[in-house]
C-alpha cells in the first residue's frame, strides 16, 4: 500500500506542477506579423520609442511587427480600433497612461471601458515630464508662478489635447502651485510648434519630445515635474528644488494592452519578449537617444498601476471639472 500511495502522491504533485506550465505554454504564437496601434501621430515620443523596442522584439519572436499610427479623438480612435480586433495577440495597443486612467472617464459619453475591453501586457517605458517655456518668458519658475497668481489665465500653456497626459500634468501643477494658466489643446506635435513660435507661453511635455526644441534654443526648461533630476535634462531643477516638495510628480508611462480575452500564454510571451528586449544593451543605448527609460511592470502590476492612477485622477478631474 505504501508504494502505491507514494506513487499517487508523486503523480498528484507532478500534475499540480505541470498545470501552470501547460497553461503558460505559448504554442506556435506568433505565426504571422503583429500590429501595434499607437493612437498618436508618427514621430512623437511614443512612436519613436516603440519603433526602437519593437524591432528587437520582432527579432526575438521571429515575426515582423508593424507600427500603425491612428491619432485622433484624444486617442479614442486608436484605442477603439484595438478593442474591436480579434483577441489573438496580433493587434496590440501602446498608449500613454491617461488612455487607460483618465480619458474614458472625462468624456460626456464614455468611449470605452478599459477594464471590460482590454487585457494589460505591461508598462514598457516611461519618461519624465517638464514645464517648458517660450524663449521670451522669465527664466525663473518663482517669477512665473508669482506673475500667474497675480493675473490668473494671463499665461497660456499648450498640451496634446484635453485629457492627455500633458493636460493632466498641467492641471496637477496648477493645483499644487495655486496658479491658473489658460489651457490651449493641440493635435500632436502642433503643440510644440505653437510654443516655439510664441503662440503660447508654456507647455507641459515629456522630456523626450521637448528636448530637441530646448537644445535648439527655441524653448527652455523651467522645471522637471518630478523630485529627482532627469538624466536627460541634468541642469533643470526639480519640483523639490524649486520649493514644491509636496507637489505631485508627473511622468508619461507607455502601457501595452490587447483586446479582452487574449489568451494568457500569449500575453505572458509578449511581456517576456518586451522585458527581454528592454534589457538588451543595444536597445538601452538607442532609447537613451530619445530620452526615454525602460519599464518592466508585468500584467498584474500594470492593472494595479492603472487602477491606482484612475482613482487618484478621479479626484482631480472632479475638482477641476475636466470634461470634453
Secondary structure, DSSP 8 states (H G I E B T S, - for coil): -HHHHHHHHHHHHHHHHHHHHHHH--TT---S-EEEEESS-TTSHHHHHHHHHHHHHHHHHTS-EEEEE---GGGHHHHHHHHTS-SSSSEEEEEETHHHHTHHHHSSS----HHHHEEEEEEEEEEEEEEEEETTS-S-HHHHHHHHHHSTTSSEEEESSTTSHHHHHHHHHHHHHT---EEEE-STTHHHHHHHTTSSSEEEEEHHHHHHHHHTTSEEEEEESSSS-BTTBTTS-BTTTTT-TTS---EEEEEEEEETT--HHHHHHHHHHHHHHTT-HHHHHHHHTTT-EEEEE-HHHHHHHHHHHHHHHHHHHHHHT---
